[in-house]
Amino acid sequence: MNQLGFPILSLITYLPLVGAFLVATLGGDGEKSACMARRIALVFSLIVLALGVFLWTQFNPAIAGYQFVEVMPWLSGISVEYRMGVDGISLFLILLTLALTPIAILASHGIKTSARSFFAAMLLLETMTVGMFAATEFVLFYVFFEAVLLPMYLIIGVWGGEKRVYAAVKFFVFTLAGSLFMLLAVVWVWRNLGTTNMAVIAHANIPPSAQTWLFLAFLAAFGVKAAVWPLHTWLPDAYGEAPVPGTIMLAAVLSKMGAYGFLRFAIPMLPNASAMFEPLMFVLGVVAVIYISYVALAQTDMKRMIAYSSVAHMGVIIIGLFTFTVEGIEGALFQMLSHGIVIAGLFICGGVLTARGQSLTLRNLGGLARNMPVFAAALMLFTLANMGLPGTSGFIGEILVIVGALKVNFWVSLLGGAGMVLGVTYSLVLVRAVLFEKYARPDLTGLKDLTGREYAMLLPLAVLVMWLGVYPSSFTHAFDAPIAALVQAHTAALNPHTAIAMVTAQ
């Protein structure tokens, strides 16, 4: 049911396409044209952000199911409809996308070559990402999930670093290959269940043998996108070579698409298979947390260290999802939000140094806290949140995951929690090398602190980090109901006697 009476989700999803069209039709390729394209992209991204905030204010957190539902005929020949909706699980992922897009556009100040095409690609990326989170139809979800590849491939391959073509092709091949397995799953669901409505297939009675193969297909698709170890090898190259705006969207938003897929499909739709593969997913998560943290510690480049820390945090998210507990899944979802904000802030801090012509090699930096105190404070805040310091957003998600894992397996909780200690290690190495060691070069003493545009990028993220850390219930209350319903349905599917007892009690 759409309580607003107009298709707000479609409006939020497709309005950036209007901006992309206007940007693409601008004349000229000079600096004036680039400036105008940036302004148009920023205006449209802020408009849809305002619509997203309005959506949040109208959202009813007491309802576990989809709200603002839109249904229209689409592929009538194969009984596939156009369905959009939002619940507490997808709401904040949509808001995360809407909030980070204007920040990424502000971070694109250095884009001069083919600027019109770049900003059109950024707006197209926003449309595809929001559409994926808002889709409640499996085929529509798959279309958006795949369509994200094109603008991201162009952003990396055209405006990236020296090895941009290699990184873009690797990203494209990995994600496309994984997604092909999901296409097979879509076809199987359509042929055997007769529907691709996500609300229906989430409660479908799929044979356990078929669940096994479907889970493996989802693992291939969502595991690559979420950079689950060992399917993460595309990530350091893509993060390292992408321009700062592309890195922000790739690390903060697109990596959440895989975790969202596990939460939306694998767990509710395949309860037997997800329970059977729970030990495997725990192993993959723990290896990512511990091994990748050591890999991050060994990095000599600031951007690659942050990239590997992202893989480690995705390991924490995977552990939380497959605890099948309210605490674990809420912690994973909260960590998805926190990680998106924190990792964006860290990459922007790296972009601040790049904009001043500095190498991000750690041995070439040092002592920047002296003449860049505001930059130092921002980097310190995001680093502390990245290591999970109490009072910041990073702590809430990690502690909830640890509590959820403790209910299932003590060793998983212990080893997963070790990531917090290892996170402190590489985070302190980063801060010491960039801010507090002696100047590696005399010219570092002349670097200027943050500009007004950089304040506009970092200040909102800093506020969100503290807001989520101090008042987490303002966010968690929105996904309490759907996650509680998800856990209850998963438990009932595995234990029919429990389901009968629940119904009797009610």
Summary of the structure (lengths in Angstrom):
residues: 506
radius of gyration: 22.0
end to end distance: 25.4
largest distance: 75.3
contacts: 1922
relative contact order: 0.09
helix: 76%
strand: 4%
